[in-house]
Amino acid sequence: MALILTFLGKGGTGRTLTAIAAAKRLASQGRRVLLAIQDPGPAPGQLLAFNPNAEPQPLEDHLEVVQFQSAVLLEQSWNQLKALEAEYLRTPFFKAVYGEELGILPGMDSALALNALREYDASDRYDVIVYDGSGGIEMLRTWGMPEILSWYIRRFRQVFQDSDLGRTLSPFVQPVASAVLNVDWSGGLVNQQTSQMNDLMAQGRQAVNDPGRVAAYLVTTADPAAIATARYLWGSAQQVGLTVGGVIASAASADAIDPSAFAPLRVTPVPAWRSGEWQPLVEALPDFDQAAQMPRPVTVEVSSRQVRLFLPGFDKRQVRLTQYGPEVTIEAGDQRRNILLPPALQGRPVTGAKFQAPYLIISF
C-alpha cells in the first residue's frame, strides 16, 4: 500500500507546482512515485515539459506521471459494472449501453479519480502517490465519500428494516430476488455482497483516517484571502477525518505569514518557481513523513467518556452539535460528520459539550 499525498488551497497558490516538486523530491529518495494529475488540460504538461496521458508514463527515475481523463475512467468503470450485472442478473439491461457513449456529469470527475487512486494503490507498484486534485471543498467531499456512504448504508438499512414497509415486504424479497438474480438469496450471498461493500467502505475510511496512508498539506501565499481559505480547508479536512501535516507558503519569506494562524502546524516557506528550475523548490519542501505527528481529527477517551474533535479554522458560532439518531452529528462550515462511537459509548446521550478552540469536547 502507498502513501497518498495531496494538497489543499485556493486556486493560484501553486498547488500543482508543489505537487510536482513533492513528487520529484520523494522520487529522489528512491521511492516509487506516481504523480496523478486531476486537471485534464494542457497546463500541467507545460510545467512538466512532458505530455502525460491516461496511462502512467515514466518521467524520470522512480517517477511516473498519469493525467486522469474522466471519459476513459468512466468507460473502464462502466465495463466493470456491466460484468457484475451479467454475473448477478438473469436479464442484464445495461448491456445495451456502451461506455464509449457516456457523458461526464458534474461530480463524476472526483469520484472516478478516487476509484482510480484506489486501484493504483492496490497495485503495489508505488510507494507514494502524489495526487494533484482540485484542492478545495469538492475534493474533501470526495475523500469523505467512504465514511458518508457507510453511514447511508448503515442508517437507511436499519430504518427500512424497522419500518412497516420493510416488515411487509420481507416475506416477498427472497422469491422476487431469486427470480431476478442469478443467485440463491437464501444462501446468504446477498448479505455477503453487502458485507463486502461495507468492508470496502471501511477500508477507505480507515485509509483516510490514517496519516500514514493519506495526508494533506495546505498551500497558501501571503495573500489574506489565500490564508483564510487555507484555514477553512484545514478545519473542513478534519470533518472528513483527513490529517493535515503542515503549511507550504509559496513564494513567501519566512516572516510573511504569522505562524500562529496555523499553530501547531509548521509553516514552510518555499521560493518562487522559475521555468525549468525545480531544485530550489524541491529542496525547500518539508519532510512529508512528519504528518503523522500532527493532531488527529478525532480522539476518543472511553475511560472519561469524552470525544475530542480537532476543528481549527472555525469559531464557536460555526460549530453545531446534534444527536437526532444513534450517532452524534457535527456540523462545521459546510461539512457534516456523523461520529461512529465505540461500543462503550453507543446509545449514551450527550451530557455536555464545550468548544475550546480549536477543540470541540463532547461528554457522554
N, C-alpha and C positions, 0 to 999 in steps of 0.2 A: 504494500500500500504506500501511496505517495503523500507527501505534504502538499496541500493545495494552498497557495499563497495568492491573495488578491488585494486590491487597493480601492479605497473609498475616497470620494472627494468631489468637489464642484468641478464642472467641466472647465477645461482650460488651465487647470493647475499642474498638469504634467503627469497624469496617471499613466498614460501609455509609455512615455519616456521612462518613468520609474519602473514599470513592469519589464520593459526591455532590459534596462540596466540590471535589475534584480536577477533576471534570467541569466544574463551574461556572468554576473558575479557568482551565482550558485554553480553554473557550469564550470567556471574556472577552478572551483573547489573539487572538481572531479565527479560531481553528482550528475546523474542522468536527468536532464531537464527538458520539459515540454513547455514552450510558450504558446498558450492558447489565446487567440485574439477574437473577441466578440465582433468588433467593428468589421463589416464586410467591405468597407470602402477602400480606396487606394492609399490613404494617409499612412497606415502602419507600414505598408510596403515601402513607401518613400523614406520613412525613418530608418528602416532596416537596410535599405538599398538591396532589397531582395523581394521576390514575388512569391509570397506564401499562397497556398491553396487549401482545399478542403481535406487534404491528407497530410499528415506530418512529414516535413521535409527537413533534412539536416541543414543547419545554418553555419555551425562551427562545431568544434569538438565538444561532445556531450550535450549539445543543444539542438533540439528540433523545434520547428515552428508549424503551427496549424492555424488557419484562419477559418473560423466557423462560417459555413454557408447554410442558412436555415432551410433553404429549399432541399438541399442534399440531406440534411439531418432529418427533415420531415419525411422524405421518401424512404429513408432507411427505417425509421420508426414505424411507418405505416406498413411496410413489408413484414416487420416483426409482429405487428398487431394482426395482420391477415393470417400469418402462420399459426398464431394462437387461436384465432377464430376457427380455422379449419380443423384444429385439433379438438376443440370442445363443442362446436355447434354442428348439429346434423345437417343443417341447411345454411351454410355461410352466406351472408348478404353483402359483406364488404368486398368480396372478390370481384365485383363488377366495377369497383372504384380503384383507380390506379394512382400510386403515389406521385407519378410524374405530372398529374393534372391538379394536384392540391395546391392551393394558395396559402400564404402565411397570414394568419390572423394576429391582431395585437396581443402581445403577451406570450406568443409561441416561442419567440427567439430565446428568451431567458430559460424557459422550461426545456427546450431542446438542447441548449448549451449545458444545462445542469446534467441532463442524461448523458451527454457526450463526455463530460468530465468524469461521471461515474464509471463509464466504460473504459476510459483511458486509465483511470485509477486502478480498476480491476485487472488491467492487462499486465501489471507488474513490469512494464517497460521503463517506468520513470521513478526517480526518487523524489522529484519535486515537479509539480505542475503550477506554473505561474499563469494565473487567469487574469487577462485584461478585459474586464467586463464593463458594464455601463457605469459602475461606481456609485450609483445612487440608491434611492429607496426602492426602486423596482428590483434591483439586483438583490437587495437584502430580503425582499419578499420571496424571491426565488430560493435563497438559502434557507428560508424558514418553511418552505413547502413540505419537507418530510414531517416536521412537527405538526403543522396545521392539518395536513391530510390525515395524520394519525388521529388527531382529535376528532375530525369529522367522522372517520370510520368508527371510532370508539363511541362517540356520543350518539350519533344518529342510529347506529345499530341497536344500542341499548334502548333508545327512545322508541324505535319501531317494535322491538320485541315486547316492550311493556305496554304497548298501545292495544286498544280493542281491535284495530285493523290487523295488527301483527298476529294476535291470537286467533282472529277469524281466518286469516289466510294460511296460517301454519299447516293445517292438515292437507292443503291443496298444493303446497310448494313442491313436495317430493315428486308426485306423479307428473306435474306440469314440467318440472325441470328434467325429469327422466325422458320426457317426450321430445324436448327441445335439444338437450345436451347429449353429447357422446360419452357421458359419464354416469356412474351409478351414484345418485345423490345420497342414498342410504349408506354407502360405503365410507362416507366422511371425506370424500375427495374435495368437495366444495369448501368444507371447513379447513382442509389442508391448504387450498389455494388462498383462502382469506388469511390464514396464518402466515403463509409465505409473503403476502403483500404487507402484512403488519411487520414482519421481520425486516423486509426491505426498507420500510419507513423508519423502523427503529435504528437500523444501521446508518441511514442517512442522518438521522437526528443525533446519534452518538458521535458521528464524524464531525458534524458542525460544532457540537459542544466540546470537542476535544481540540485544544490549541496545538497539540502535536500532530493533528490531522488537517485542520483547516484554520487559517489565521488571516487576519486582515490588518492592513496598515492604512492610516489616514494620510492623504496627500493634500497639502494646502500651500498657499502663498501667504505673504504678509497682509494681503487684502482682507479687511474686516468681514466682508461677505463670504469669502472663502473659509475663513476661520470659523464663522458662525455655522456654515454648512457642515464643516468637518465635525464640529462638536455635536450637531444634531444627528449626524450619521453615526457617530460614536455611541450615543445613547440608543439609537434605533438598532444598532448591531447587537446590543445586549438583549434586546427584546426577541431576537431570533436565536440567542444563545451563541453568537459568534464573538470570539475573543479578538480584541484589537490590541496589537502588540506594540504600537508606537506611532509617532507622527514624523512624516518626512516633509520638511519645509523646502519647497522648490525655489531655486534662485533667491535664497534668503540668507542673510547673515545670521550669526549665532544669537544676536540680541534682537532680531527683527520681530520675533513672536514671544510674547510673555509666556514663559513655561508654566505658570500657574493656571493658564487657561486649559491645559491638558493634563495637569497632575493627576495621577502619578506616572503618566506616560512620558517617555523621553522624547524630546523634540530634536530631530537630527537635521541640521541644515545641509543642503546639497547645492552645488554650483549650477549655474545656468548651463544648458547643453548647447554645444556648438556642433554644427553639422559634421557628423562622422567621428567626433571626438568623444568616445564613450568612457575612457578610462577614468577621468576625474570624477564623473558621476558614479561609476561603479565603485570606486574606492571610498567614496563618501557615505555610501549606504550603511545602515545599521546591521547588526547581527540578527538575522531573522529567526534564529533558533531561540531567541530570548522571549518570544511571545508567550510562552507557557508560564512565565513568571508574573504576568500581568493579572489583575483581579479577575476572577471568574464571574460570568454574568449572574449565576445563581449559586448560593451556598445554603445548604440545608443542615440545620443543627437539631437533630432529633431529640437529644437529651434536654435541651432547653425549649423545645417546641417552637423553634423560630426558623424563618426563611428570610435570607438577606438577598436582595436584588441590587446589583450594581447598575445604577441608572445615571451616568454622567451626562451633562448637557441639558438636563431637564431641571425645572424647579418644582416646588410642591404643587403649584397650580396646574401643572401639565401632567401630573401622575394621578391615576384613579384606580382604586381597588374595589372589586366587586366579587361576590360569591353567589351567583344565581344557581349554579348547578353543583355537582360534586367536586368541582375543581375551583381554584382561585384564578380570577382573570385580572391581569394587569394591563392597563391602558396608559401608554406614554407616547406623546407625539401622535403619529398616525398609525401606530402599531398596537395590536392586541396580542397578548400571550396568555395561554392557559397553562398554569403550573400543575404538572402531574406530580402529586405529593407522594412521598414514600408511604408504605402501608401503615406505619405507626401514626401518621398524621391524617390519613384519608378519613373523610367523614367528620372530622372535627371542625367546628365553626371557628371563624377568626375572632379572637378575643381582643385584639388590638393591632394597630398599625401606626408607624411613625416614619416620617421622611426626614432623615438626617443626611443631607446632601453629601455625597452622591448615592446614598443607600436608602432603599425602602426596606424597613424591617417589619415583618409580619409575625405576629404571635398567635398560637393556637391553644 
